Amino acid sequence: MYQFKRTDSEDPDFHPLVAELDKDLAIRDGEEHAFFAQFNKISTIKYVVMAYEKEIPVGCGALKKYETGIMEIKRMFVSPEQRGKGIASMILAELEKWAKELGFTSCILETGKKQHEAIALYAKCGYSVMENYGQYAGVASSVCFEKKL
């Protein structure tokens, strides 16, 4: 059984998971990692969902205001040994619920084309591919998604 906690980026349980995520992304992104990393700073993130199993943090995800009515999903990660159990879908659902409670009407996100598991997750959870937005416009290795809440 998993427990979920709403918190912010100052939560000490969030930092080790983000460090694991960044290590994984450095490998997947290769030479493009520095470009993507600049958009993934956590200091301004106010909305974080943590997933726990028996009080041990096993996953996380975050929301960041993109513009009026739109939240951006950031920093989605589940520990490798915990994958395949539906934790990411539950984190995403909690993030969407929170965004809706805050008055937002849609969520957007960017992921890398090499992140096949992430692409499958977002498609399964009702996200549709959209034109690359903002800093990701014209980036061939990115795929962006959106979902109306």
N, C-alpha and C positions, 0 to 999 in steps of 0.2 A: 504494500500500500504506500502510495506517495502522498506527501504533504506539499502544499505550495504556499509560498510566502511572498507578499508584495513588500518591496523595499526600495532602496535606491542604490546608486553606484558606490556609495560609501560602505555598503555592507561588506564586512571582511570575508564572508563566504563567497562573494561574487568574484573577487580578485583572482584566486587560484584557478577557477574555471575559465576566466578570460585569458589567463596566461596559457592554459592548455589549448584554448581555441586559437590564440595567436601563433603558437608553435605549429599547429596543424595547418593554418592558413599560410604560414611562411613557406611550408613545403609545397602546398598546392598552388600557390600564386607564383612561386619562383621569382623571376626578375621583377614582376609587377607588384610584389608584396609592399614595398614602400609606398607606392601610389595608393593602394587600398587602405593601408594602415593609417594614413593621415585622416581618413574619414571615420575611424573606429575608436577614437579616444572616448574614454568612459567618464571623464570628469564632468561633463554637462548632462549626463543621463539622470533623469529624476525618477524614472519608472522601471523597476527591475522585478522580474518574477524569478524566484528561486524554487527549484524542485529538490525535495529531500526524500531519502529512503532511510528510515530509522535514524533520523537526525543527521545523516551524512548528506552534504550537498552533492547532487548527481547531475544537475542541469540548470540552465538559466536562459533567459531571454530578456530583452529590454525594448522600451518604447522611447522614441525621441520625436518631439514635435517637428514636423517638416514644414507645414504651412497651415493656414486656417482650415480646420476640418480634417486634416490628414496627419496621421502618425506614421513614423517610419519604424519598422521592426529592425532591431539591431542585436548583435551579440548572442545569437541563438547557438546553444551548445549543449550537448549531452555527453557525459563521460563515455569513452569507447566501450567499456565493459557493461554499460547500462543501455546501449543502443538496441533498437528492435523491440522495445517494450511499450512504445507509444508515449513515452515521456515528452518528446518534442511536440507532439500534437497537443498534449495537455497544456504544456507551457504556452504554446501559440494560442490556444483557446482562451486561456486566462488573460493573456496580453490583449486579445481582441475584446474580451469582456470589459477589461479595465479602460481601454481606449473609448469604448462606447459609453461607459459610465462618465467619462470625462467630457463627453459631448462631441467626440470625433466621429466622422461618418465613413472613413475608409482608412485602410492601412496599405502602405507600400513597402517594398524592400528590394534590395539588390543582393544577388549571390553570384558566385562564379560558375561559369559553364562547366568547370571541372568538378563541381560539387554536386554530383549526381544524386546523392541521398537528399540533399536540401531541395533540389529541384522537384524530386518526387514528393517530398513532404508538402511543399507549398501547393503543388497541383492537387494532391489528395485532400488538402484542407480548403479547397475552393478558391485558391488564388489563380488569377489569369495573367498571362504574360502581357506586359505593356511595353511601350517604347521606353528605352533607357532614359531616365530622368536626371536632371541636375548634373552633378559631377561625373555621372556614369554615361552621359550622352556620348555616343560615338566610341565607347569602349567595347571592342569586339569580344573580349573575354567575360563580359558581364551579361547577366540576364536579370531583368527587373519584373516584379510582379505587383499586382494590386488586388485588393478585395474590398468590396463595399460591405459595411457593417450593418 
